[in-house]
């Protein structure tokens, strides 16, 4: 058997002629008259009307940048650091006390929970009122 000898084993179906009267006549699936019945008609996109309803807010594309801040208590610092050691956000990340937020080093705030018995050197940290008092009482340097 060769390709030119192959024949389909079903009858050919005639393509339907639309819009010629009869059961598929008049509008023939094209809706009513008017804009939608015309060739090359354009209908307004609905999304545009929805966008127009929103108020024009200043800077609506950009959300306010959230401050990336982490808190650490004095008790944790007392446990993980020896006397006179330097405490910075980078050192805290290395010791895995805090972690990066979206690949960035967060600003760190020290809170006054727990006791600080050692004198430490703090750099680049924020302090709560009670934490600052407790750190200064233990002889720590804050810069």
C-alpha positions in Angstrom: 0.0 0.0 0.0 1.2 3.5 -0.9 0.2 7.0 0.2 -1.8 7.7 -2.9 -3.9 4.6 -2.3 -5.1 5.7 1.2 -8.8 6.8 1.4 -10.7 8.1 4.4 -13.3 5.6 5.8 -15.9 8.3 6.7 -18.0 10.6 4.5 -17.0 14.3 3.9 -19.0 16.7 5.9 -20.2 19.8 4.1 -19.1 23.1 5.7 -22.1 25.1 7.0 -22.9 28.3 5.2 -23.9 30.9 7.8 -26.2 33.9 7.2 -28.1 32.6 4.2 -31.6 32.2 5.6 -33.1 29.1 7.1 -32.1 27.8 10.5 -28.7 29.6 10.4 -30.1 32.9 8.9 -30.4 36.6 9.7 -27.9 37.4 12.5 -26.5 33.9 12.3 -24.8 33.9 15.7 -23.5 37.5 15.4 -25.9 39.1 17.8 -28.3 41.9 17.2 -27.9 45.1 15.1 -25.8 48.0 16.1 -22.1 48.3 17.0 -21.6 44.6 17.6 -23.1 43.7 14.2 -20.7 45.8 12.2 -17.4 44.6 10.8 -14.4 45.9 12.6 -16.4 47.0 15.6 -14.6 48.1 18.7 -16.0 47.7 22.2 -14.5 49.7 25.1 -12.4 47.5 27.4 -14.2 47.1 30.7 -11.0 47.3 32.7 -10.6 50.9 31.6 -13.9 51.9 33.3 -12.9 50.0 36.4 -9.5 51.9 36.6 -11.3 55.2 36.1 -13.4 54.6 39.2 -10.4 54.3 41.5 -9.4 57.5 43.2 -6.2 59.1 42.0 -4.0 58.5 45.1 -0.6 60.1 45.2 2.1 57.5 44.8 -0.3 54.6 44.8 2.2 52.4 43.0 4.6 52.5 45.9 3.8 51.2 49.3 5.5 52.9 52.2 8.8 51.2 52.8 8.6 49.1 55.9 11.4 49.5 58.3 13.4 46.3 58.6 13.9 46.1 62.3 14.7 43.2 64.7 14.7 43.2 68.4 17.2 41.5 70.8 17.0 41.3 74.6 19.8 42.1 76.9 19.6 38.6 78.5 20.4 37.0 75.1 23.4 39.2 74.5 24.7 38.4 78.0 24.5 34.7 77.3 26.3 34.8 73.8 29.0 37.4 74.3 32.2 37.4 76.5 33.4 40.5 78.4 34.4 43.5 76.4 33.4 42.0 73.0 32.0 44.1 70.2 28.3 43.9 69.4 27.1 45.0 65.9 24.3 43.9 63.6 26.9 42.0 61.5 28.3 40.1 64.5 24.7 39.2 65.6 24.0 37.7 62.1 27.3 35.7 62.2 26.4 34.3 65.7 22.9 33.5 64.3 21.1 35.6 66.9 19.3 37.5 64.2 18.9 36.9 60.5 18.9 38.9 57.3 15.5 40.2 56.0 15.2 39.9 52.2 19.0 39.7 52.0 19.7 42.9 53.9 21.0 43.4 57.4 18.2 44.8 59.5 18.5 47.6 62.1 18.6 46.1 65.5 16.9 47.4 68.7 18.1 46.2 72.1 15.3 45.7 74.7 15.8 45.7 78.4 14.5 42.2 79.2 17.0 40.0 81.2 20.1 41.1 83.0 23.4 42.3 81.6 26.3 41.4 83.9 29.2 42.0 81.4 30.6 45.2 80.0 30.1 45.1 76.2 30.9 47.5 73.3 27.7 48.3 71.3 28.0 49.8 67.8 25.2 50.6 65.3 22.3 49.5 67.6 19.2 51.3 68.8 18.3 51.0 72.5 15.1 51.2 74.5 15.2 53.4 77.6 15.4 50.5 80.0 18.0 48.7 78.0 20.2 51.8 77.8 20.1 52.3 81.5 20.9 48.6 82.2 23.8 48.7 79.7 25.3 51.9 81.2 25.0 50.4 84.7 27.0 47.3 83.6 29.8 49.6 82.3 29.1 49.0 78.6 30.0 51.5 75.9 27.3 52.6 73.5 28.2 54.4 70.2 
